[in-house]
């Protein structure tokens, strides 16, 4: 499927119509399995209304009529927000308002195609869901491979060609892991760049809503709307790629570059060779803060206490209605006291300061390392609870570093067409989002492959 800009041009020039896009999306969606928790039943009426307005030359936003999918933790007016659970059915009521990052998309005339499947309560990097089924990675369907989580359905919906873009959230990699496992683009914005109002929480300290799409440009357009950098009716913003020859990248000599699957190592090194051939400056340098982030994430995570505080009453009342994998992980928060958590916040602040100092000392524009150390594991590798924990940590290892050093990050597909999907992760410090998009656009143009 084309990106948002090309679809907008096709709609405005009459080469396509909103109803045609909706019908195409519905056709693909009906063949997909476990990708959506619900699909909007009023899509055709909305699409026809937009098409009639365009034919009458009424002022119509450039994105009006393009379908987009939303992860099931974004509030949507008059809908239930279940966050991939069944236990929330005891509590959820139709929402009175859209989430703050969703409202401008509605105002832009985008069609909310449906609520995408996800890891229950966004608390898993593997993407399994026992309540609504597990959508499979787009690769090697015969084996049946994990989609990545927690924004599993959002990434698969794009990879299946159902929608050109979707919203997800990223607390330790939940946009970037499924993006890497399905050959699409996924973004983790700087924490605080986007409002969390109207988004079901996992960790208020780390949660970051972000776009996934077929290309960097589409993610950028959504970012600009979600951050109110543009108004819903404005012309689409232009993304000017950086000059690769003027950029310096660092490949960190850290744990994130170890124990890589052969396919991941090969795809990553291929991308580095292409970037160097295009004139990019690339150095391999120590960055100890990344290993500190990894140790902190594994041994003293911030999320567990916060998610336990949010779920403790609901989990006590309905323990059997939770995904056992998720419920067990949430329950671990009962062993963490408020004083210990405050110490963890202070320790994390020191790690952020250390990273910012080390990164500044390298005088680099961005970091480059694989999004995930492995290709999508088979579902069968997570049948045992201990194996599931091991696979989950491996999936999260690289992406979580960015959340813990409080940065921004974009995952791009970097594999050869037809090969196992692999993500190249481009990351920088908090607040560098606009520059990171320009860098990602330049890298995408240089290494572009699609499965």
Secondary structure as GFF3:
##gff-version 3
##sequence-region A 1 451
A	DSSP	alpha_helix	4	12	.	.	.	ID=ss1
A	DSSP	alpha_helix	18	31	.	.	.	ID=ss2
A	DSSP	beta_strand	36	39	.	.	.	ID=ss3
A	DSSP	alpha_helix	43	55	.	.	.	ID=ss4
A	DSSP	beta_strand	67	71	.	.	.	ID=ss5
A	DSSP	three_ten_helix	87	90	.	.	.	ID=ss6
A	DSSP	alpha_helix	100	107	.	.	.	ID=ss7
A	DSSP	beta_strand	111	116	.	.	.	ID=ss8
A	DSSP	three_ten_helix	120	122	.	.	.	ID=ss9
A	DSSP	alpha_helix	152	159	.	.	.	ID=ss10
A	DSSP	beta_strand	165	169	.	.	.	ID=ss11
A	DSSP	alpha_helix	176	182	.	.	.	ID=ss12
A	DSSP	beta_strand	185	188	.	.	.	ID=ss13
A	DSSP	beta_strand	209	213	.	.	.	ID=ss14
A	DSSP	alpha_helix	216	226	.	.	.	ID=ss15
A	DSSP	three_ten_helix	244	246	.	.	.	ID=ss16
A	DSSP	beta_strand	248	253	.	.	.	ID=ss17
A	DSSP	three_ten_helix	255	257	.	.	.	ID=ss18
A	DSSP	alpha_helix	262	277	.	.	.	ID=ss19
A	DSSP	beta_strand	281	286	.	.	.	ID=ss20
A	DSSP	alpha_helix	288	299	.	.	.	ID=ss21
A	DSSP	alpha_helix	303	317	.	.	.	ID=ss22
A	DSSP	three_ten_helix	319	321	.	.	.	ID=ss23
A	DSSP	alpha_helix	324	331	.	.	.	ID=ss24
A	DSSP	three_ten_helix	332	335	.	.	.	ID=ss25
A	DSSP	alpha_helix	338	362	.	.	.	ID=ss26
A	DSSP	beta_strand	366	370	.	.	.	ID=ss27
A	DSSP	three_ten_helix	379	382	.	.	.	ID=ss28
A	DSSP	alpha_helix	385	404	.	.	.	ID=ss29
A	DSSP	beta_strand	408	413	.	.	.	ID=ss30
A	DSSP	beta_strand	423	428	.	.	.	ID=ss31
A	DSSP	alpha_helix	433	447	.	.	.	ID=ss32
###
